[in-house]
Amino acid sequence: MKNKLEELRNNFLTGLSEIKDLPALRDFELKYLSRKGELSELLGGLKDLSLEIRREAGELANIIKKELQAKFEEAKNILENKEKKSFYLDATVPGDKLASGHLHPLTLVKRELEDFFATLGFSVVDGPELESEFYNFEALNVPPHHPARDMQDTFYVDLKNKQGEFDLTMRTQTSNTQVRAMQKYGAPLKVIMPGKVFRSEATDARHEHTFYQLEGVVIDKNINFAHLKNILEAVGKKLYGPDTQLRMRPKFYPFVEPGSNGEYTCFLCQGKGCRVCKYSGWLEILGCGLIHPNVLKAGGIDPEQYSGFAFGFGLNRLAMLKYTIDDIRLFNSGDLRFLKQF
């Protein structure tokens, strides 16, 4: 035991002399002086010795332990003082400029619209991206035979629902949140629903399988088309300036009746005609209409007492128009050269 203690002491002092910095000193301390270190392990073997040898080895062990601890503290103080002296701060030297991140253009447009609708009294709600056929189609008055439910338009998921059926899909529009909001909050209701949607379609400069929408719903007593037109005019002026005009043309959507397109005068040519508006003077921005009674029923709202309107538009298209982006695929590309422009 005496030889082992002397050997440990020599190894400790030799190793300590080679330590050059505090991190290495901490590792050295763990190796020799910690609870599971070599010194503690060696001292733990004293109990197996005879009483006479244990007494003699114990006295030597205490002497060596105190010596090693003192040498360690001495080395630690030297390294700490050395590190303090080597640190110098010149407050007059300009600091390094830290690179800042960039908000995605879709995030910029989304936040701008959320702030605007908040001033009109709308709440922002969200819904699941993995949705059941009921909320994505049936509750929105889209029957099983409707072509929008075809595999060409929809990403179906190979997972079973709680009833053991394969009816889960990635939502094709944010309209799935309409009925969920009605069921949760009832009427009156005034909400917008921004979010990501998915379509199984070919990708090109104008079409993408993953994109963003923002939908709005207002439900109350005696809501009519004039209320819808008033909101959409305010949206157009917010997006494209105070002189923006709104044009509405009939269009079929299963979840509204009547349904309409919403078109605004082109912000670039002020309605005179240019390549952005395809020389028509108008930009087709949104779809809208009065909520179909079947949709209100699916949300637990009596269509005899309440009526409402809904509108929705693609955030990608708004961002493309606002920032003159000519390829929708850039939004999901992850290209920093694109993102650093915003």
Disulfide bonds with the S-S distance in Angstrom:
none
